[in-house]
Amino acid sequence: MGSFYIPKEYHLRPESKGQDSHFLFQEKNTFGLADGVGGWIKKGIDSGEYSRQLMNNSLIALNQETRGHVNPTRVLEEAYYVTKSPGSSTACIITLNDDDHCLHVVNVGDSGFLVFRNRKCIFQSPIQQHGFNHPYQLGCSSQFGDGVDVAIEIVVSIQSGDIVIAGTDGLLDNMFPSEIEEILMKAQDEDVHQTPADLALTIAEYALYNSLDKYSESPFSRAAHLAGKNHVGGKIDDITVVVAEII
C-alpha cells in the first residue's frame, strides 16, 4: 500500500491539514479514507477535524479485528458512534478477506475506489449523493448529516496483480478511469518498478493538474452538465489517493 495527499490550500498555507484524512494498516490488509464536507466552513466549522477523528477511531476499532477477517462495516460503525467532532464526512474502508480473496468494502458518499486488472479498469464503486455535489455524509448532527445506516457494503473478487486505487472526490471528480489506465500503462511500458506510493504520487499530481484546468472536460463537469449546472473544467479540492497492489 501507498498513499499521497494534497490539501487544496497547500500552495497558500503549507501547514494546512485540509479536510481529507486517511489511514493505511498494512498488518490488517486494510485502509480507509474520509473527506470532510467543505460546506461546514460557512458555519465556522472545519470538518477536517471530523474526518480525522473518524479515521483515527477506525484505526482504534481495527485493533480488535483479525487480519484477513476484518469486518469494515463493524469498524466504521464503531468509529462513527464515538466520533463527536462537529462537521460531517464521507468514508470508505477497504479490506482484503483471506477466506474468499475478495475486497470487502463499506462506503458512504462520493469517496470510492477502482480495481484495475492488466492496466484496465474492471470495477468502479458507485457514489451516493442526495443531489449534485451533495454526497451522503456521516455526521453527529442528524440535521446536516446521515446515519451510518446509509452505508453500502461492496464485495469485489480480485486476483494477484490487480491494483486497487481509492480516493476522495478530489481524485474521482478530476480523473476518468481511462486517464488512470494511461498512467498504469506508461509505468509498464517504461519498465520501471513503481511502488504503490510512487503511483499514488503520480496520480495525485495528475488529478491536481486536471483540477486547475478551467477548460477541459472532467468527471465533475460532466456530472454538472447532466444536473443542468454550468461548470467547465476540473474541481479544485483536497486530493487523497491510496494505491494497493494485490500479491
C-alpha positions as protocol buffer text, in pm:
chain_id: "A"
residue {
  index: 1
  type: MET
  ca { x: 0 y: 0 z: 0 }
}
residue {
  index: 2
  type: GLY
  ca { x: 99 y: 359 z: -53 }
}
residue {
  index: 3
  type: SER
  ca { x: -71 y: 697 z: -45 }
}
residue {
  index: 4
  type: PHE
  ca { x: -36 y: 1064 z: -122 }
}
residue {
  index: 5
  type: TYR
  ca { x: -236 y: 1365 z: -6 }
}
residue {
  index: 6
  type: ILE
  ca { x: -254 y: 1719 z: -144 }
}
residue {
  index: 7
  type: PRO
  ca { x: -460 y: 1968 z: 62 }
}
residue {
  index: 8
  type: LYS
  ca { x: -626 y: 2215 z: -174 }
}
residue {
  index: 9
  type: GLU
  ca { x: -483 y: 2515 z: 12 }
}
residue {
  index: 10
  type: TYR
  ca { x: -129 y: 2377 z: 28 }
}
residue {
  index: 11
  type: HIS
  ca { x: 9 y: 2643 z: -207 }
}
residue {
  index: 12
  type: LEU
  ca { x: -138 y: 2916 z: 17 }
}
residue {
  index: 13
  type: ARG
  ca { x: -90 y: 2754 z: 358 }
}
residue {
  index: 14
  type: PRO
  ca { x: 168 y: 2472 z: 355 }
}
residue {
  index: 15
  type: GLU
  ca { x: 76 y: 2395 z: 717 }
}
residue {
  index: 16
  type: SER
  ca { x: -288 y: 2327 z: 621 }
}
residue {
  index: 17
  type: LYS
  ca { x: -418 y: 1980 z: 711 }
}
residue {
  index: 18
  type: GLY
  ca { x: -707 y: 2013 z: 467 }
}
residue {
  index: 19
  type: GLN
  ca { x: -1035 y: 1829 z: 512 }
}
residue {
  index: 20
  type: ASP
  ca { x: -935 y: 1481 z: 392 }
}
residue {
  index: 21
  type: SER
  ca { x: -800 y: 1207 z: 615 }
}
residue {
  index: 22
  type: HIS
  ca { x: -684 y: 851 z: 556 }
}
residue {
  index: 23
  type: PHE
  ca { x: -501 y: 558 z: 712 }
}
residue {
  index: 24
  type: LEU
  ca { x: -307 y: 253 z: 596 }
}
residue {
  index: 25
  type: PHE
  ca { x: -300 y: -53 z: 823 }
}
residue {
  index: 26
  type: GLN
  ca { x: -72 y: -292 z: 637 }
}
residue {
  index: 27
  type: GLU
  ca { x: -77 y: -553 z: 913 }
}
residue {
  index: 28
  type: LYS
  ca { x: -454 y: -587 z: 877 }
}
residue {
  index: 29
  type: ASN
  ca { x: -465 y: -555 z: 494 }
}
residue {
  index: 30
  type: THR
  ca { x: -695 y: -258 z: 542 }
}
residue {
  index: 31
  type: PHE
  ca { x: -705 y: 111 z: 457 }
}
residue {
  index: 32
  type: GLY
  ca { x: -960 y: 388 z: 478 }
}
residue {
  index: 33
  type: LEU
  ca { x: -1021 y: 744 z: 372 }
}
residue {
  index: 34
  type: ALA
  ca { x: -1261 y: 1023 z: 452 }
}
residue {
  index: 35
  type: ASP
  ca { x: -1344 y: 1366 z: 310 }
}
residue {
  index: 36
  type: GLY
  ca { x: -1476 y: 1633 z: 547 }
}
residue {
  index: 37
  type: VAL
  ca { x: -1762 y: 1820 z: 381 }
}
residue {
  index: 38
  type: GLY
  ca { x: -1649 y: 2173 z: 299 }
}
residue {
  index: 39
  type: GLY
  ca { x: -1991 y: 2335 z: 337 }
}
residue {
  index: 40
  type: TRP
  ca { x: -1941 y: 2345 z: 714 }
}
residue {
  index: 41
  type: ILE
  ca { x: -1692 y: 2629 z: 674 }
}
residue {
  index: 42
  type: LYS
  ca { x: -1991 y: 2864 z: 633 }
}
residue {
  index: 43
  type: LYS
  ca { x: -2075 y: 2781 z: 995 }
}
residue {
  index: 44
  type: GLY
  ca { x: -1718 y: 2838 z: 1107 }
}
residue {
  index: 45
  type: ILE
  ca { x: -1651 y: 2463 z: 1139 }
}
residue {
  index: 46
  type: ASP
  ca { x: -1353 y: 2279 z: 990 }
}
residue {
  index: 47
  type: SER
  ca { x: -1498 y: 1938 z: 910 }
}
residue {
  index: 48
  type: GLY
  ca { x: -1144 y: 1812 z: 857 }
}
residue {
  index: 49
  type: GLU
  ca { x: -1148 y: 1761 z: 1233 }
}
residue {
  index: 50
  type: TYR
  ca { x: -1444 y: 1526 z: 1194 }
}
residue {
  index: 51
  type: SER
  ca { x: -1281 y: 1324 z: 915 }
}
residue {
  index: 52
  type: ARG
  ca { x: -953 y: 1294 z: 1107 }
}
residue {
  index: 53
  type: GLN
  ca { x: -1128 y: 1181 z: 1424 }
}
residue {
  index: 54
  type: LEU
  ca { x: -1340 y: 933 z: 1226 }
}
residue {
  index: 55
  type: MET
  ca { x: -1033 y: 773 z: 1068 }
}
residue {
  index: 56
  type: ASN
  ca { x: -842 y: 769 z: 1397 }
}
residue {
  index: 57
  type: ASN
  ca { x: -1136 y: 596 z: 1565 }
}
residue {
  index: 58
  type: SER
  ca { x: -1148 y: 349 z: 1277 }
}
residue {
  index: 59
  type: LEU
  ca { x: -785 y: 259 z: 1345 }
}
residue {
  index: 60
  type: ILE
  ca { x: -867 y: 203 z: 1712 }
}
residue {
  index: 61
  type: ALA
  ca { x: -1158 y: -24 z: 1615 }
}
residue {
  index: 62
  type: LEU
  ca { x: -932 y: -216 z: 1376 }
}
residue {
  index: 63
  type: ASN
  ca { x: -714 y: -324 z: 1665 }
}
residue {
  index: 64
  type: GLN
  ca { x: -996 y: -557 z: 1770 }
}
residue {
  index: 65
  type: GLU
  ca { x: -1019 y: -718 z: 1424 }
}
residue {
  index: 66
  type: THR
  ca { x: -832 y: -1024 z: 1294 }
}
residue {
  index: 67
  type: ARG
  ca { x: -610 y: -988 z: 988 }
}
residue {
  index: 68
  type: GLY
  ca { x: -780 y: -1137 z: 685 }
}
residue {
  index: 69
  type: HIS
  ca { x: -1119 y: -1135 z: 858 }
}
residue {
  index: 70
  type: VAL
  ca { x: -1178 y: -764 z: 914 }
}
residue {
  index: 71
  type: ASN
  ca { x: -1541 y: -653 z: 908 }
}
residue {
  index: 72
  type: PRO
  ca { x: -1521 y: -299 z: 764 }
}
residue {
  index: 73
  type: THR
  ca { x: -1886 y: -221 z: 839 }
}
residue {
  index: 74
  type: ARG
  ca { x: -1836 y: -302 z: 1206 }
}
residue {
  index: 75
  type: VAL
  ca { x: -1520 y: -89 z: 1211 }
}
residue {
  index: 76
  type: LEU
  ca { x: -1698 y: 211 z: 1058 }
}
residue {
  index: 77
  type: GLU
  ca { x: -1998 y: 174 z: 1288 }
}
residue {
  index: 78
  type: GLU
  ca { x: -1780 y: 165 z: 1599 }
}
residue {
  index: 79
  type: ALA
  ca { x: -1584 y: 468 z: 1478 }
}
residue {
  index: 80
  type: TYR
  ca { x: -1900 y: 660 z: 1389 }
}
residue {
  index: 81
  type: TYR
  ca { x: -2061 y: 624 z: 1730 }
}
residue {
  index: 82
  type: VAL
  ca { x: -1761 y: 762 z: 1917 }
}
residue {
  index: 83
  type: THR
  ca { x: -1678 y: 1046 z: 1674 }
}
residue {
  index: 84
  type: LYS
  ca { x: -1820 y: 1363 z: 1826 }
}
residue {
  index: 85
  type: SER
  ca { x: -1643 y: 1648 z: 1646 }
}
residue {
  index: 86
  type: PRO
  ca { x: -1879 y: 1891 z: 1471 }
}
residue {
  index: 87
  type: GLY
  ca { x: -1897 y: 1850 z: 1096 }
}
residue {
  index: 88
  type: SER
  ca { x: -1955 y: 1559 z: 861 }
}
residue {
  index: 89
  type: SER
  ca { x: -1759 y: 1340 z: 624 }
}
residue {
  index: 90
  type: THR
  ca { x: -1773 y: 1076 z: 354 }
}
residue {
  index: 91
  type: ALA
  ca { x: -1600 y: 748 z: 437 }
}
residue {
  index: 92
  type: CYS
  ca { x: -1462 y: 440 z: 266 }
}
residue {
  index: 93
  type: ILE
  ca { x: -1290 y: 143 z: 435 }
}
residue {
  index: 94
  type: ILE
  ca { x: -1143 y: -138 z: 226 }
}
residue {
  index: 95
  type: THR
  ca { x: -1000 y: -471 z: 341 }
}
residue {
  index: 96
  type: LEU
  ca { x: -875 y: -791 z: 180 }
}
residue {
  index: 97
  type: ASN
  ca { x: -1050 y: -1103 z: 311 }
}
residue {
  index: 98
  type: ASP
  ca { x: -844 y: -1423 z: 321 }
}
residue {
  index: 99
  type: ASP
  ca { x: -1142 y: -1662 z: 305 }
}
residue {
  index: 100
  type: ASP
  ca { x: -1276 y: -1561 z: -37 }
}
residue {
  index: 101
  type: HIS
  ca { x: -986 y: -1346 z: -167 }
}
residue {
  index: 102
  type: CYS
  ca { x: -1229 y: -1058 z: -214 }
}
residue {
  index: 103
  type: LEU
  ca { x: -1220 y: -693 z: -128 }
}
residue {
  index: 104
  type: HIS
  ca { x: -1479 y: -616 z: 136 }
}
residue {
  index: 105
  type: VAL
  ca { x: -1574 y: -251 z: 139 }
}
residue {
  index: 106
  type: VAL
  ca { x: -1804 y: -17 z: 328 }
}
residue {
  index: 107
  type: ASN
  ca { x: -1868 y: 318 z: 165 }
}
residue {
  index: 108
  type: VAL
  ca { x: -2063 y: 635 z: 238 }
}
residue {
  index: 109
  type: GLY
  ca { x: -2080 y: 920 z: -12 }
}
residue {
  index: 110
  type: ASP
  ca { x: -1862 y: 1010 z: -309 }
}
residue {
  index: 111
  type: SER
  ca { x: -1524 y: 881 z: -200 }
}
residue {
  index: 112
  type: GLY
  ca { x: -1460 y: 541 z: -357 }
}
residue {
  index: 113
  type: PHE
  ca { x: -1228 y: 304 z: -539 }
}
residue {
  index: 114
  type: LEU
  ca { x: -1146 y: 139 z: -871 }
}
residue {
  index: 115
  type: VAL
  ca { x: -996 y: -202 z: -949 }
}
residue {
  index: 116
  type: PHE
  ca { x: -754 y: -239 z: -1240 }
}
residue {
  index: 117
  type: ARG
  ca { x: -658 y: -573 z: -1397 }
}
residue {
  index: 118
  type: ASN
  ca { x: -391 y: -581 z: -1665 }
}
residue {
  index: 119
  type: ARG
  ca { x: -397 y: -199 z: -1650 }
}
residue {
  index: 120
  type: LYS
  ca { x: -769 y: -186 z: -1742 }
}
residue {
  index: 121
  type: CYS
  ca { x: -1045 y: -71 z: -1507 }
}
residue {
  index: 122
  type: ILE
  ca { x: -1277 y: -362 z: -1432 }
}
residue {
  index: 123
  type: PHE
  ca { x: -1474 y: -206 z: -1146 }
}
residue {
  index: 124
  type: GLN
  ca { x: -1560 y: 139 z: -1012 }
}
residue {
  index: 125
  type: SER
  ca { x: -1764 y: 185 z: -695 }
}
residue {
  index: 126
  type: PRO
  ca { x: -2093 y: 374 z: -719 }
}
residue {
  index: 127
  type: ILE
  ca { x: -2137 y: 709 z: -547 }
}
residue {
  index: 128
  type: GLN
  ca { x: -2411 y: 801 z: -303 }
}
residue {
  index: 129
  type: GLN
  ca { x: -2549 y: 1151 z: -320 }
}
residue {
  index: 130
  type: HIS
  ca { x: -2869 y: 1335 z: -232 }
}
residue {
  index: 131
  type: GLY
  ca { x: -2817 y: 1555 z: -536 }
}
residue {
  index: 132
  type: PHE
  ca { x: -2540 y: 1706 z: -746 }
}
residue {
  index: 133
  type: ASN
  ca { x: -2233 y: 1778 z: -531 }
}
residue {
  index: 134
  type: HIS
  ca { x: -2428 y: 1680 z: -217 }
}
residue {
  index: 135
  type: PRO
  ca { x: -2290 y: 1343 z: -108 }
}
residue {
  index: 136
  type: TYR
  ca { x: -2419 y: 1118 z: 167 }
}
residue {
  index: 137
  type: GLN
  ca { x: -2211 y: 1202 z: 473 }
}
residue {
  index: 138
  type: LEU
  ca { x: -2164 y: 1078 z: 826 }
}
residue {
  index: 139
  type: GLY
  ca { x: -2212 y: 1334 z: 1100 }
}
residue {
  index: 140
  type: CYS
  ca { x: -2311 y: 1368 z: 1461 }
}
residue {
  index: 141
  type: SER
  ca { x: -2591 y: 1610 z: 1366 }
}
residue {
  index: 142
  type: SER
  ca { x: -2899 y: 1443 z: 1215 }
}
residue {
  index: 143
  type: GLN
  ca { x: -2997 y: 1781 z: 1071 }
}
residue {
  index: 144
  type: PHE
  ca { x: -2690 y: 1807 z: 849 }
}
residue {
  index: 145
  type: GLY
  ca { x: -2553 y: 1451 z: 832 }
}
residue {
  index: 146
  type: ASP
  ca { x: -2662 y: 1096 z: 761 }
}
residue {
  index: 147
  type: GLY
  ca { x: -2651 y: 800 z: 997 }
}
residue {
  index: 148
  type: VAL
  ca { x: -2418 y: 507 z: 947 }
}
residue {
  index: 149
  type: ASP
  ca { x: -2717 y: 302 z: 829 }
}
residue {
  index: 150
  type: VAL
  ca { x: -2685 y: 464 z: 483 }
}
residue {
  index: 151
  type: ALA
  ca { x: -2350 y: 289 z: 425 }
}
residue {
  index: 152
  type: ILE
  ca { x: -2335 y: 40 z: 141 }
}
residue {
  index: 153
  type: GLU
  ca { x: -2135 y: -283 z: 150 }
}
residue {
  index: 154
  type: ILE
  ca { x: -1944 y: -391 z: -161 }
}
residue {
  index: 155
  type: VAL
  ca { x: -1764 y: -720 z: -231 }
}
residue {
  index: 156
  type: VAL
  ca { x: -1530 y: -747 z: -530 }
}
residue {
  index: 157
  type: SER
  ca { x: -1340 y: -1059 z: -635 }
}
residue {
  index: 158
  type: ILE
  ca { x: -976 y: -983 z: -705 }
}
residue {
  index: 159
  type: GLN
  ca { x: -670 y: -1163 z: -841 }
}
residue {
  index: 160
  type: SER
  ca { x: -297 y: -1146 z: -786 }
}
residue {
  index: 161
  type: GLY
  ca { x: -158 y: -849 z: -979 }
}
residue {
  index: 162
  type: ASP
  ca { x: -474 y: -640 z: -953 }
}
residue {
  index: 163
  type: ILE
  ca { x: -428 y: -278 z: -850 }
}
residue {
  index: 164
  type: VAL
  ca { x: -677 y: -104 z: -624 }
}
residue {
  index: 165
  type: ILE
  ca { x: -688 y: 275 z: -641 }
}
residue {
  index: 166
  type: ALA
  ca { x: -904 y: 462 z: -393 }
}
residue {
  index: 167
  type: GLY
  ca { x: -958 y: 831 z: -349 }
}
residue {
  index: 168
  type: THR
  ca { x: -1170 y: 1114 z: -226 }
}
residue {
  index: 169
  type: ASP
  ca { x: -1368 y: 1316 z: -477 }
}
residue {
  index: 170
  type: GLY
  ca { x: -1062 y: 1533 z: -536 }
}
residue {
  index: 171
  type: LEU
  ca { x: -937 y: 1236 z: -737 }
}
residue {
  index: 172
  type: LEU
  ca { x: -1264 y: 1097 z: -870 }
}
residue {
  index: 173
  type: ASP
  ca { x: -1404 y: 1435 z: -982 }
}
residue {
  index: 174
  type: ASN
  ca { x: -1088 y: 1513 z: -1179 }
}
residue {
  index: 175
  type: MET
  ca { x: -977 y: 1190 z: -1343 }
}
residue {
  index: 176
  type: PHE
  ca { x: -1156 y: 946 z: -1568 }
}
residue {
  index: 177
  type: PRO
  ca { x: -1064 y: 576 z: -1531 }
}
residue {
  index: 178
  type: SER
  ca { x: -909 y: 592 z: -1879 }
}
residue {
  index: 179
  type: GLU
  ca { x: -661 y: 855 z: -1757 }
}
residue {
  index: 180
  type: ILE
  ca { x: -550 y: 630 z: -1471 }
}
residue {
  index: 181
  type: GLU
  ca { x: -519 y: 342 z: -1719 }
}
residue {
  index: 182
  type: GLU
  ca { x: -279 y: 557 z: -1923 }
}
residue {
  index: 183
  type: ILE
  ca { x: -61 y: 617 z: -1618 }
}
residue {
  index: 184
  type: LEU
  ca { x: -52 y: 245 z: -1538 }
}
residue {
  index: 185
  type: MET
  ca { x: 28 y: 157 z: -1899 }
}
residue {
  index: 186
  type: LYS
  ca { x: 307 y: 415 z: -1914 }
}
residue {
  index: 187
  type: ALA
  ca { x: 461 y: 277 z: -1597 }
}
residue {
  index: 188
  type: GLN
  ca { x: 453 y: -70 z: -1751 }
}
residue {
  index: 189
  type: ASP
  ca { x: 594 y: 44 z: -2087 }
}
residue {
  index: 190
  type: GLU
  ca { x: 884 y: 225 z: -1922 }
}
residue {
  index: 191
  type: ASP
  ca { x: 962 y: -100 z: -1737 }
}
residue {
  index: 192
  type: VAL
  ca { x: 1043 y: 95 z: -1423 }
}
residue {
  index: 193
  type: HIS
  ca { x: 917 y: -53 z: -1099 }
}
residue {
  index: 194
  type: GLN
  ca { x: 695 y: 196 z: -920 }
}
residue {
  index: 195
  type: THR
  ca { x: 588 y: 130 z: -566 }
}
residue {
  index: 196
  type: PRO
  ca { x: 226 y: 194 z: -468 }
}
residue {
  index: 197
  type: ALA
  ca { x: 345 y: 518 z: -305 }
}
residue {
  index: 198
  type: ASP
  ca { x: 511 y: 624 z: -634 }
}
residue {
  index: 199
  type: LEU
  ca { x: 189 y: 558 z: -825 }
}
residue {
  index: 200
  type: ALA
  ca { x: -19 y: 742 z: -566 }
}
residue {
  index: 201
  type: LEU
  ca { x: 205 y: 1048 z: -605 }
}
residue {
  index: 202
  type: THR
  ca { x: 188 y: 1039 z: -985 }
}
residue {
  index: 203
  type: ILE
  ca { x: -191 y: 1001 z: -989 }
}
residue {
  index: 204
  type: ALA
  ca { x: -242 y: 1273 z: -727 }
}
residue {
  index: 205
  type: GLU
  ca { x: -28 y: 1518 z: -925 }
}
residue {
  index: 206
  type: TYR
  ca { x: -223 y: 1437 z: -1242 }
}
residue {
  index: 207
  type: ALA
  ca { x: -550 y: 1497 z: -1055 }
}
residue {
  index: 208
  type: LEU
  ca { x: -414 y: 1827 z: -924 }
}
residue {
  index: 209
  type: TYR
  ca { x: -324 y: 1938 z: -1277 }
}
residue {
  index: 210
  type: ASN
  ca { x: -673 y: 1849 z: -1401 }
}
residue {
  index: 211
  type: SER
  ca { x: -838 y: 2026 z: -1108 }
}
residue {
  index: 212
  type: LEU
  ca { x: -671 y: 2352 z: -1211 }
}
residue {
  index: 213
  type: ASP
  ca { x: -768 y: 2316 z: -1578 }
}
residue {
  index: 214
  type: LYS
  ca { x: -1055 y: 2558 z: -1639 }
}
residue {
  index: 215
  type: TYR
  ca { x: -1143 y: 2439 z: -1987 }
}
residue {
  index: 216
  type: SER
  ca { x: -1120 y: 2061 z: -2029 }
}
residue {
  index: 217
  type: GLU
  ca { x: -1397 y: 1812 z: -1959 }
}
residue {
  index: 218
  type: SER
  ca { x: -1377 y: 1635 z: -1624 }
}
residue {
  index: 219
  type: PRO
  ca { x: -1598 y: 1385 z: -1443 }
}
residue {
  index: 220
  type: PHE
  ca { x: -1720 y: 1680 z: -1233 }
}
residue {
  index: 221
  type: SER
  ca { x: -1806 y: 1899 z: -1531 }
}
residue {
  index: 222
  type: ARG
  ca { x: -1981 y: 1606 z: -1700 }
}
residue {
  index: 223
  type: ALA
  ca { x: -2189 y: 1542 z: -1387 }
}
residue {
  index: 224
  type: ALA
  ca { x: -2265 y: 1914 z: -1361 }
}
residue {
  index: 225
  type: HIS
  ca { x: -2391 y: 1919 z: -1720 }
}
residue {
  index: 226
  type: LEU
  ca { x: -2618 y: 1620 z: -1654 }
}
residue {
  index: 227
  type: ALA
  ca { x: -2755 y: 1802 z: -1348 }
}
residue {
  index: 228
  type: GLY
  ca { x: -2828 y: 2114 z: -1552 }
}
residue {
  index: 229
  type: LYS
  ca { x: -2542 y: 2311 z: -1398 }
}
residue {
  index: 230
  type: ASN
  ca { x: -2294 y: 2530 z: -1581 }
}
residue {
  index: 231
  type: HIS
  ca { x: -1943 y: 2418 z: -1497 }
}
residue {
  index: 232
  type: VAL
  ca { x: -1643 y: 2369 z: -1723 }
}
residue {
  index: 233
  type: GLY
  ca { x: -1306 y: 2223 z: -1624 }
}
residue {
  index: 234
  type: GLY
  ca { x: -1189 y: 2050 z: -1311 }
}
residue {
  index: 235
  type: LYS
  ca { x: -1283 y: 2094 z: -946 }
}
residue {
  index: 236
  type: ILE
  ca { x: -1032 y: 2236 z: -701 }
}
residue {
  index: 237
  type: ASP
  ca { x: -1042 y: 2016 z: -391 }
}
residue {
  index: 238
  type: ASP
  ca { x: -834 y: 1820 z: -143 }
}
residue {
  index: 239
  type: ILE
  ca { x: -689 y: 1515 z: -319 }
}
residue {
  index: 240
  type: THR
  ca { x: -625 y: 1183 z: -146 }
}
residue {
  index: 241
  type: VAL
  ca { x: -500 y: 880 z: -342 }
}
residue {
  index: 242
  type: VAL
  ca { x: -437 y: 533 z: -197 }
}
residue {
  index: 243
  type: VAL
  ca { x: -285 y: 258 z: -411 }
}
residue {
  index: 244
  type: ALA
  ca { x: -275 y: -110 z: -311 }
}
residue {
  index: 245
  type: GLU
  ca { x: -129 y: -392 z: -519 }
}
residue {
  index: 246
  type: ILE
  ca { x: -267 y: -742 z: -470 }
}
residue {
  index: 247
  type: ILE
  ca { x: 10 y: -1001 z: -441 }
}
